[in-house]
């Protein structure tokens, strides 16, 4: 696994960069994420409503490409 930091210029040309890296021999998958997989720092929250009322639910999240779980060979327990 190789992790590359993405600056603004690379982000603007992300699709071409991703395609070019994918043409390299031995590359099995490419994905992007807001943070590295072992360091999820971004926090947010959702509101959930049940029979007891409305609850604020804090959570950690990491925006990723659609192929993130496939690239890292993860299995989703639920959801998409």
Residue pairs with C-beta under 8 A, 6 or more apart in sequence:
3 36
4 10
6 14
6 32
10 17
14 32
18 30
18 32
21 27
21 30
22 30
28 71
29 67
29 70
29 71
30 67
30 71
31 64
31 65
31 67
31 68
31 70
31 71
31 72
32 64
32 65
32 68
33 62
33 63
33 64
33 65
33 68
34 42
34 62
34 63
34 64
35 41
35 42
35 62
37 62
37 72
40 60
40 61
40 62
41 60
42 60
42 61
42 62
42 63
43 58
43 59
43 60
43 61
44 58
44 59
44 61
45 56
45 57
45 58
45 59
46 56
46 57
46 59
47 54
47 55
47 56
47 57
48 54
48 55
48 57
49 55
65 71
68 74
69 75
69 76
